[in-house]
Amino acid sequence: SSSSSSSSSSSSSRSGSNVSLHTVLNEDDEYGKLLLSHARRHGFELVNCYQRTSSRRQEERRSTNDEEGSNSNSTSTGHCAVIVSNGERSFMTHLGVVSTFRADHVDVDGILSGSLVATCDDGASKATSSTSRHLHIHVAGYYNIAGFFDGRLKGLLEKILLQRRIGEGSGEETAATTTTTTTTVSLVPQH
């Protein structure tokens, strides 16, 4: 079995490659700890858009009779077992907190600034850096992220593309240093 969570990530290229993974996970359970450890070890920023408030934590404790509230099926980090047989792959997925992930949780400003540390809609930490000329957005497990359905992912991507186009015409560069801004998107729809 393997640990995973449906997510969207962005990679911007300046002098190198920076990756920022926007996802949801429970930082208190084993799968969440594994994903955070993996991100630190491999040097990419993991932006956790699942921030449990005090009242939400108390609600979880009441519903699970668990001191920390970390064993509830609805609050655990999503994970997936992959079974391969005769060259065919089958996925058995537990969504966990992925079921709470919405397109409006993704920090557009953080992606557009090319920063590795971004904010979720709840105001988590933010760092700034210069705007990247090349941006790739990858959305994994689309059919597992109901909060991206009904045009919400489309709206998010349109917002990013529009802001990138506006940034091109902002006059930040002189004619001698003008470069083309590219934005690419990939979508993995599998369950």
DONUMAR-230889 format. One record per residue: x, y, z of N, C-alpha, C in turn; residue number from 1. Coordinates in pm, 1 decimal, padded with zeros to 6 digits. Example, Ala and Ser with C-alpha at 12.3 -4.5 7.8 and 13.67 -1.06 7.14 Angstrom:
       nX       nY       nZ      caX      caY      caZ       cX       cY       cZ   n
  01319.0 -00569.0  00780.0  01230.0 -00450.0  00780.0  01320.0 -00330.0  00780.0   1
  01285.0 -00225.0  00708.0  01367.0 -00106.0  00714.0  01290.0  00003.0  00787.0   2
end
This chain:
       nX       nY       nZ      caX      caY      caZ       cX       cY       cZ   n
  00083.2 -00118.3  00000.0  00000.0  00000.0  00000.0  00087.1  00123.9  00000.0   1
  00029.1  00235.0 -00037.2  00104.6  00359.4 -00040.5  00020.5  00470.7  00017.8   2
  00086.9  00575.8  00062.0  00018.1  00692.1  00115.7  00006.4  00795.4  00005.1   3
 -00108.7  00857.0 -00005.6 -00123.8  00962.6 -00104.9 -00235.4  01055.7 -00061.4   4
 -00240.1  01169.0 -00123.2 -00354.2  01256.5 -00105.5 -00376.3  01329.4 -00235.3   5
 -00502.3  01343.9 -00273.0 -00532.8  01417.8 -00394.2 -00490.7  01561.1 -00373.5   6
 -00441.4  01620.7 -00478.3 -00380.7  01750.5 -00458.2 -00369.0  01829.2 -00586.6   7
 -00326.8  01950.9 -00568.9 -00282.9  02029.0 -00682.3 -00144.9  02079.1 -00647.4   8
 -00058.5  02082.5 -00745.3  00075.4  02132.5 -00718.2  00114.8  02227.9 -00828.0   9
  00210.5  02309.8 -00795.8  00260.6  02401.8 -00897.0  00411.8  02397.7 -00894.1  10
  00468.2  02414.3 -01010.3  00613.0  02417.9 -01022.6  00648.1  02540.0 -01103.6  11
  00740.6  02617.0 -01054.0  00782.6  02734.7 -01128.6  00930.9  02724.8 -01155.0  12
  00968.6  02771.0 -01271.5  01108.6  02761.5 -01309.4  01168.1  02899.9 -01324.3  13
  01266.7  02930.2 -01241.7  01345.2  03051.5 -01255.9  01485.6  03002.4 -01288.9  14
  01570.7  02997.9 -01191.0  01704.5  02944.0 -01213.7  01704.6  02793.9 -01189.8  15
  01601.0  02742.4 -01123.7  01589.2  02600.4 -01095.7  01442.5  02565.0 -01092.0  16
  01411.1  02459.3 -01023.7  01272.9  02415.8 -01015.9  01225.2  02423.9 -00872.0  17
  01113.5  02491.1 -00849.3  01051.2  02499.5 -00718.5  00916.2  02430.8 -00727.2  18
  00885.3  02350.9 -00628.4  00758.1  02280.1 -00626.3  00685.0  02314.2 -00497.7  19
  00558.3  02345.6 -00510.9  00472.2  02371.1 -00397.0  00351.4  02280.5 -00411.0  20
  00329.0  02194.3 -00312.5  00217.0  02100.8 -00314.6  00107.0  02153.4 -00224.0  21
 -00008.0  02183.4 -00283.3 -00125.2  02227.1 -00208.1 -00213.5  02104.5 -00189.7  22
 -00233.5  02062.4 -00065.8 -00311.5  01943.2 -00038.8 -00376.5  01954.9  00097.7  23
 -00443.1  01851.5  00141.2 -00500.2  01845.3  00274.8 -00455.4  01716.9  00341.1  24
 -00412.6  01729.0  00466.1 -00372.5  01611.2  00542.5 -00386.9  01640.7  00690.1  25
 -00394.3  01534.7  00769.1 -00399.3  01547.0  00913.7 -00256.9  01530.8  00964.1  26
 -00198.6  01638.1  01013.8 -00058.8  01636.3  01056.1 -00034.9  01549.3  01179.6  27
 -00142.9  01503.3  01243.8 -00130.4  01423.3  01365.4 -00135.3  01273.2  01340.9  28
 -00175.3  01227.5  01220.9 -00180.2  01083.2  01199.0 -00057.4  01035.6  01121.8  29
 -00041.0  00904.9  01113.3  00082.0  00847.9  01055.7  00100.1  00881.5  00908.0  30
 -00006.8  00879.6  00829.2  00005.9  00913.0  00687.2  00043.2  01060.3  00669.0  31
 -00018.3  01146.8  00747.7  00015.8  01288.5  00741.3  00160.8  01313.5  00778.9  32
  00206.6  01249.3  00885.5  00346.4  01262.5  00927.1  00440.7  01210.6  00818.9  33
  00401.3  01101.0  00754.0  00483.5  01044.5  00645.9  00495.7  01143.0  00529.3  34
  00384.0  01203.8  00489.4  00387.6  01300.0  00378.3  00470.1  01423.3  00413.3  35
  00454.7  01474.8  00534.7  00534.2  01590.1  00577.3  00683.0  01556.8  00579.8  36
  00716.9  01439.8  00629.0  00856.4  01395.9  00633.5  00913.8  01382.9  00492.2  37
  00834.7  01326.6  00402.3  00877.3  01309.6  00262.9  00902.8  01446.4  00197.8  38
  00815.4  01542.5  00222.7  00832.1  01677.0  00165.9  00960.2  01741.8  00217.6  39
  00984.4  01731.0  00347.9  01106.9  01788.9  00405.5  01231.3  01721.3  00348.0  40
  01228.9  01590.0  00342.5  01344.9  01513.5  00295.7  01379.3  01545.2  00150.5  41
  01276.7  01568.3  00068.1  01300.7  01592.7 -00074.3  01297.6  01740.4 -00112.4  42
  01284.8  01827.9 -00013.8  01301.7  01970.3 -00036.2  01191.9  02041.7 -00111.6  43
  01067.1  01998.4 -00098.1  00958.8  02075.4 -00158.4  00861.9  02119.3 -00049.6  44
  00794.7  02229.6 -00077.0  00701.9  02286.7  00019.4  00567.3  02216.4  00010.7  45
  00516.0  02173.5  00123.8  00383.3  02113.7  00131.4  00293.2  02213.6  00202.1  46
  00193.7  02263.8  00131.9  00099.8  02361.3  00186.5 -00024.9  02284.9  00228.7  47
 -00043.0  02270.2  00360.4 -00156.5  02196.1  00413.2 -00275.9  02289.7  00426.1  48
 -00375.9  02269.4  00343.5 -00495.0  02354.4  00343.7 -00602.8  02302.1  00437.4  49
 -00566.9  02203.6  00519.2 -00660.5  02152.4  00620.2 -00611.8  02198.8  00755.6  50
 -00664.0  02307.2  00801.6 -00625.4  02362.4  00930.7 -00742.7  02345.7  01025.3  51
 -00726.0  02262.4  01124.2 -00834.2  02237.3  01218.9 -00838.0  02346.7  01325.2  52
 -00954.5  02405.4  01342.4 -00971.7  02507.6  01445.2 -00999.1  02440.8  01579.4  53
 -00993.0  02516.0  01686.1 -01019.7  02462.8  01820.4 -01158.4  02400.7  01827.8  54
 -01258.0  02469.7  01773.5 -01394.3  02416.4  01780.9 -01408.0  02290.0  01697.6  55
 -01341.7  02287.1  01582.5 -01346.6  02167.5  01498.9 -01279.0  02050.4  01569.9  56
 -01166.6  02075.5  01637.1 -01095.5  01971.9  01710.8 -01183.6  01916.6  01822.7  57
 -01254.2  02006.4  01894.8 -01344.5  01962.2  02000.9 -01458.7  01879.3  01943.7  58
 -01511.2  01920.3  01829.2 -01618.1  01846.9  01763.0 -01570.2  01706.7  01724.9  59
 -01446.5  01697.1  01674.6 -01389.7  01567.1  01637.8 -01376.6  01477.1  01759.6  60
 -01331.5  01533.6  01871.3 -01315.4  01454.6  01993.6 -01449.2  01397.0  02039.0  61
 -01554.1  01481.2  02032.8 -01686.9  01433.6  02073.1 -01735.1  01322.4  01981.2  62
 -01711.9  01336.4  01850.2 -01764.1  01237.6  01755.1 -01683.5  01107.9  01754.9  63
 -01559.0  01112.0  01799.6 -01475.2  00992.0  01795.1 -01440.2  00937.4  01932.2  64
 -01474.4  01012.3  02038.3 -01431.3  00975.9  02174.2 -01280.9  00956.1  02179.7  65
 -01209.7  01033.2  02102.2 -01063.4  01023.5  02092.4 -01003.7  01152.1  02145.3  66
 -00909.6  01142.3  02237.2 -00845.7  01258.7  02299.2 -00794.1  01357.3  02195.3  67
 -00728.6  01309.2  02091.6 -00670.8  01397.4  01989.9 -00761.2  01413.9  01868.8  68
 -00859.5  01326.8  01851.1 -00947.0  01338.5  01734.6 -00880.0  01296.3  01606.0  69
 -00768.4  01223.6  01612.7 -00692.5  01193.8  01492.2 -00725.7  01058.9  01430.6  70
 -00816.4  00981.4  01491.6 -00847.4  00850.1  01436.6 -00978.9  00845.6  01360.5  71
 -01048.6  00955.1  01352.1 -01175.2  00959.3  01281.1 -01152.0  00940.1  01131.8  72
 -01240.8  00861.7  01067.8 -01227.7  00839.6  00923.7 -01239.4  00968.3  00844.5  73
 -01320.2  01064.7  00892.6 -01339.0  01188.5  00817.4 -01225.1  01287.3  00838.4  74
 -01140.7  01265.1  00938.3 -01032.1  01358.9  00963.9 -00894.5  01296.8  00942.5  75
 -00890.5  01173.8  00896.8 -00760.1  01112.0  00872.8 -00707.2  01152.6  00735.8  76
 -00577.3  01143.1  00720.0 -00515.4  01174.0  00591.9 -00559.4  01069.2  00490.1  77
 -00594.7  01114.9  00371.8 -00633.9  01022.4  00265.9 -00518.0  00931.3  00228.5  78
 -00551.2  00809.6  00189.9 -00448.0  00716.3  00146.3 -00507.4  00619.7  00045.9  79
 -00419.1  00550.0 -00023.4 -00460.7  00467.4 -00135.6 -00374.5  00342.1 -00142.4  80
 -00438.8  00229.3 -00168.7 -00366.0  00105.4 -00195.7 -00376.9  00079.5 -00345.3  81
 -00265.7  00048.3 -00408.2 -00263.0  00021.3 -00551.6 -00236.6 -00126.7 -00571.0  82
 -00323.2 -00192.3 -00645.6 -00308.1 -00334.8 -00674.3 -00280.8 -00348.5 -00823.4  83
 -00171.5 -00416.8 -00856.4 -00134.9 -00437.3 -00995.8 -00149.2 -00585.8 -01026.6  84
 -00226.0 -00617.4 -01129.5 -00246.1 -00755.7 -01171.9 -00250.3 -00760.6 -01323.4  85
 -00166.3 -00841.7 -01382.0 -00160.7 -00855.7 -01528.2 -00146.1 -00721.1 -01598.6  86
 -00067.0 -00633.3 -01541.8 -00040.8 -00504.0 -01603.1 -00149.2 -00400.3 -01581.9  87
 -00257.3 -00435.8 -01516.2 -00366.0 -00342.7 -01488.2 -00355.4 -00294.7 -01344.0  88
 -00383.3 -00164.7 -01321.4 -00378.3 -00109.8 -01186.9 -00519.5 -00084.3 -01135.4  89
 -00540.6 -00117.1 -01010.2 -00666.1 -00085.9 -00941.5 -00630.9 -00007.3 -00816.4  90
 -00713.1  00091.1 -00784.9 -00688.6  00177.1 -00670.4 -00802.3  00161.2 -00569.8  91
 -00767.1  00142.8 -00444.6 -00864.8  00144.2 -00335.7 -00829.7  00264.8 -00250.8  92
 -00918.4  00362.9 -00249.0 -00887.7  00492.9 -00189.2 -00975.8  00521.5 -00069.0  93
 -00913.2  00569.3  00036.2 -00982.9  00627.0  00150.9 -00959.0  00778.1  00142.1  94
 -01064.5  00856.0  00121.7 -01049.5  01000.4  00100.7 -01007.1  01075.5  00225.4  95
 -01060.1  01041.6  00340.8 -01026.9  01115.9  00462.4 -01053.1  01264.3  00442.5  96
 -00958.0  01348.0  00482.4 -00976.2  01493.1  00474.8 -00976.5  01546.5  00331.9  97
 -00939.9  01462.9  00235.0 -00947.1  01506.8  00094.8 -01090.7  01546.4  00061.0  98
 -01186.3  01483.2  00128.1 -01326.8  01516.2  00101.8 -01361.4  01659.7  00141.0  99
 -01273.5  01727.7  00216.1 -01298.1  01867.1  00255.5 -01225.8  01967.8  00165.9 100
 -01139.5  01921.1  00075.7 -01055.1  02009.1 -00006.3 -01138.8  02076.0 -00113.7 101
 -01129.1  02209.2 -00123.2 -01203.1  02285.3 -00223.0 -01106.6  02370.7 -00305.8 102
 -01148.4  02405.4 -00424.5 -01064.8  02486.6 -00512.7 -01029.4  02619.8 -00448.7 103
 -01119.1  02676.2 -00368.6 -01089.0  02805.8 -00307.2 -00989.6  02794.9 -00192.3 104
 -00947.7  02674.5 -00155.2 -00841.5  02657.3 -00056.0 -00703.2  02681.1 -00116.4 105
 -00690.8  02669.1 -00247.5 -00561.2  02684.6 -00313.9 -00523.6  02832.3 -00315.4 106
 -00402.0  02862.9 -00272.6 -00355.6  03000.8 -00263.9 -00304.1  03048.8 -00399.1 107
 -00389.1  03115.9 -00472.1 -00353.4  03166.4 -00604.7 -00238.2  03265.7 -00596.2 108
 -00241.3  03356.2 -00498.7 -00134.2  03454.9 -00485.5  00000.3  03387.7 -00462.5 109
  00002.9  03283.2 -00380.0  00126.9  03209.5 -00355.1  00179.0  03142.7 -00480.1 110
  00089.2  03087.1 -00559.6  00129.3  03023.6 -00685.1  00182.3  03129.0 -00782.1 111
  00109.9  03239.3 -00794.0  00149.3  03343.1 -00889.0  00279.6  03412.4 -00852.2 112
  00307.6  03423.4 -00723.5  00430.4  03490.6 -00682.7  00551.9  03400.4 -00700.9 113
  00526.3  03271.9 -00724.1  00638.0  03178.4 -00737.0  00698.2  03143.8 -00603.0 114
  00627.0  03177.5 -00495.1  00681.9  03149.9 -00363.0  00666.6  03003.9 -00329.3 115
  00758.7  02954.2 -00250.8  00748.9  02817.2 -00204.2  00660.1  02806.0 -00081.9 116
  00648.6  02910.8 -00004.8  00561.3  02907.7  00111.5  00440.4  02993.1  00077.3 117
  00323.9  02932.3  00079.9  00203.0  03002.5  00039.2  00102.7  03000.8  00153.2 118
 -00012.6  03063.8  00129.7 -00116.4  03064.7  00231.1 -00239.2  02992.6  00182.5 119
 -00311.4  02933.3  00275.6 -00443.7  02879.3  00247.2 -00543.4  02987.8  00284.5 120
 -00671.2  02960.6  00263.4 -00770.6  03063.6  00289.8 -00782.7  03099.6  00436.7 121
 -00719.5  03024.5  00525.6 -00728.0  03054.5  00667.8 -00614.3  03143.9  00716.5 122
 -00525.9  03188.0  00626.8 -00423.0  03283.7  00663.1 -00294.4  03224.4  00717.1 123
 -00261.8  03102.1  00681.4 -00134.6  03041.7  00725.3 -00017.8  03123.3  00669.8 124
  00105.1  03083.3  00700.4  00223.8  03162.4  00667.3  00241.1  03187.8  00517.6 125
  00313.5  03294.1  00486.6  00336.5  03330.5  00346.9  00475.2  03391.1  00331.5 126
  00542.6  03353.2  00225.1  00670.1  03414.1  00189.3  00655.9  03469.5  00048.9 127
  00740.5  03562.1  00012.4  00730.6  03619.5 -00120.6  00859.5  03597.4 -00196.9 128
  00847.4  03594.9 -00325.8  00963.2  03589.8 -00414.6  00918.9  03645.4 -00548.8 129
  01010.9  03658.1 -00640.2  00976.6  03718.3 -00768.8  00888.1  03626.2 -00851.6 130
  00812.2  03686.0 -00941.6  00721.8  03611.8 -01026.6  00799.9  03525.5 -01125.6 131
  00753.4  03404.2 -01143.2  00816.5  03312.0 -01236.0  00762.4  03333.7 -01376.7 132
  00844.7  03311.0 -01474.9  00801.7  03322.3 -01614.5  00739.6  03192.6 -01664.4 133
  00771.0  03081.1 -01599.7  00719.8  02950.8 -01643.0  00651.2  02884.8 -01524.1 134
  00527.3  02842.6 -01544.8  00448.7  02783.4 -01437.2  00379.2  02658.8 -01489.3 135
  00388.9  02550.7 -01413.8  00314.6  02430.2 -01446.3  00227.5  02394.6 -01326.6 136
  00101.1  02370.2 -01352.9  00006.2  02330.0 -01249.2 -00038.5  02188.3 -01280.0 137
 -00024.6  02101.1 -01180.8 -00063.7  01960.7 -01197.0 -00171.8  01929.0 -01095.6 138
 -00284.4  01877.1 -01141.5 -00394.1  01838.8 -01053.6 -00404.0  01687.0 -01057.2 139
 -00384.1  01623.7 -00941.3 -00386.3  01477.5 -00932.7 -00514.4  01430.4 -00865.3 140
 -00568.4  01320.2 -00913.2 -00685.7  01260.2 -00850.7 -00810.1  01346.5 -00856.5 141
 -00831.6  01412.7 -00969.4 -00944.0  01506.3 -00983.0 -01076.8  01445.9 -00936.4 142
 -01106.7  01323.1 -00974.1 -01236.0  01264.2 -00938.9 -01248.9  01235.4 -00789.5 143
 -01140.4  01248.8 -00715.1 -01146.1  01233.0 -00569.5 -01168.2  01365.5 -00497.8 144
 -01167.7  01476.3 -00570.3 -01175.1  01608.2 -00506.7 -01306.4  01675.4 -00546.0 145
 -01413.9  01637.6 -00479.0 -01546.4  01692.0 -00511.7 -01550.5  01844.1 -00500.1 146
 -01467.1  01901.4 -00415.6 -01461.8  02046.7 -00399.6 -01403.3  02118.7 -00520.7 147
 -01361.2  02042.9 -00622.7 -01311.3  02100.9 -00746.9 -01411.9  02081.7 -00861.4 148
 -01524.6  02013.6 -00834.0 -01625.6  01984.3 -00936.1 -01709.8  02107.6 -00968.6 149
 -01802.6  02089.2 -01060.8 -01902.9  02189.7 -01097.2 -01840.8  02323.0 -01138.6 150
 -01732.3  02315.4 -01212.4 -01669.6  02435.0 -01265.3 -01574.2  02505.9 -01171.8 151
 -01559.4  02456.8 -01048.1 -01471.8  02526.1 -00952.9 -01324.9  02515.1 -00991.8 152
 -01281.4  02399.0 -01043.2 -01143.1  02387.4 -01090.8 -01122.5  02477.4 -01212.3 153
 -01218.3  02475.6 -01302.7 -01209.6  02562.4 -01420.1 -01196.4  02708.7 -01377.8 154
 -01277.7  02751.2 -01282.3 -01270.6  02888.8 -01233.5 -01135.5  02921.6 -01172.2 155
 -01080.5  02827.3 -01095.7 -00948.6  02846.1 -01035.4 -00841.7  02862.5 -01143.6 156
 -00843.7  02774.3 -01242.7 -00743.5  02781.9 -01349.7 -00760.0  02907.8 -01433.4 157
 -00884.3  02947.0 -01461.0 -00907.7  03072.0 -01535.0 -00854.4  03192.4 -01458.0 158
 -00873.8  03192.7 -01327.3 -00823.8  03301.8 -01243.7 -00671.2  03309.5 -01251.2 159
 -00605.9  03194.8 -01242.4 -00459.1  03191.8 -01250.9 -00412.7  03239.8 -01387.2 160
 -00473.6  03188.5 -01494.0 -00434.0  03229.5 -01629.8 -00457.2  03378.7 -01652.6 161
 -00570.8  03430.3 -01606.1 -00599.7  03573.1 -01621.2 -00496.1  03657.0 -01547.6 162
 -00466.0  03621.3 -01424.7 -00367.8  03697.2 -01346.9 -00229.7  03690.9 -01411.4 163
 -00196.0  03576.9 -01469.7 -00066.4  03565.6 -01538.5 -00063.9  03657.9 -01660.1 164
 -00175.2  03664.5 -01734.3 -00180.6  03753.7 -01851.9 -00172.2  03900.1 -01810.4 165
 -00241.7  03936.0 -01703.4 -00237.2  04073.6 -01653.4 -00094.3  04106.9 -01611.3 166
 -00026.2  04013.5 -01545.6  00111.8  04033.2 -01502.9  00205.8  04057.0 -01619.2 167
  00178.2  03992.7 -01734.0  00262.8  04011.9 -01852.7  00259.0  04156.0 -01900.2 168
  00143.1  04218.1 -01888.7  00128.0  04354.4 -01938.8  00148.0  04460.8 -01832.3 169
  00207.1  04424.6 -01720.2  00217.1  04520.1 -01608.9  00328.8  04620.6 -01623.7 170
  00414.0  04603.9 -01724.3  00521.7  04699.1 -01744.1  00637.8  04679.1 -01649.8 171
  00645.9  04561.0 -01586.6  00755.2  04534.8 -01492.9  00890.9  04523.7 -01562.6 172
  00890.0  04492.4 -01690.6  01015.4  04472.1 -01762.9  01028.0  04573.5 -01875.9 173
  01149.5  04601.0 -01915.0  01170.5  04687.0 -02030.9  01161.4  04602.3 -02156.1 174
  01150.0  04666.3 -02270.3  01139.8  04593.7 -02396.7  01259.8  04502.8 -02419.0 175
  01377.0  04543.2 -02372.4  01498.1  04463.9 -02393.0  01497.7  04335.7 -02309.5 176
  01422.0  04331.8 -02201.0  01423.4  04213.5 -02114.5  01292.1  04136.5 -02116.0 177
  01200.7  04172.6 -02204.6  01071.2  04105.2 -02209.4  01088.2  03957.9 -02243.9 178
  01024.7  03873.2 -02165.6  01025.7  03729.6 -02191.3  00881.9  03680.2 -02195.6 179
  00863.7  03565.4 -02254.1  00731.5  03507.1 -02263.8  00696.5  03435.7 -02134.6 180
  00573.7  03455.3 -02089.9  00523.0  03383.5 -01973.6  00448.4  03261.2 -02023.9 181
  00483.3  03144.7 -01971.4  00412.5  03022.8 -02009.6  00345.6  02962.5 -01887.5 182
  00226.7  02911.0 -01909.6  00152.7  02841.6 -01805.2  00099.0  02713.5 -01866.7 183
  00133.3  02600.7 -01806.3  00081.3  02472.8 -01853.4  00006.4  02405.6 -01739.3 184
 -00090.4  02322.9 -01775.8 -00172.2  02253.2 -01676.9 -00181.8  02106.5 -01717.6 185
 -00166.8  02017.1 -01620.2 -00193.2  01875.3 -01644.8 -00295.0  01827.6 -01542.3 186
 -00380.0  01735.5 -01584.4 -00486.8  01686.0 -01500.0 -00487.2  01534.4 -01505.8 187
 -00477.3  01471.3 -01389.5 -00486.7  01326.0 -01378.6 -00624.3  01297.6 -01318.8 188
 -00717.8  01248.6 -01400.9 -00854.9  01236.7 -01353.9 -00885.1  01112.8 -01269.8 189
 -00795.9  01017.5 -01262.4 -00829.9  00887.4 -01201.6 -00878.3  00897.3 -01058.5 190
 -00958.1  00797.9 -01021.6 -01011.6  00786.6 -00884.7 -00903.2  00741.0 -00794.2 191
end
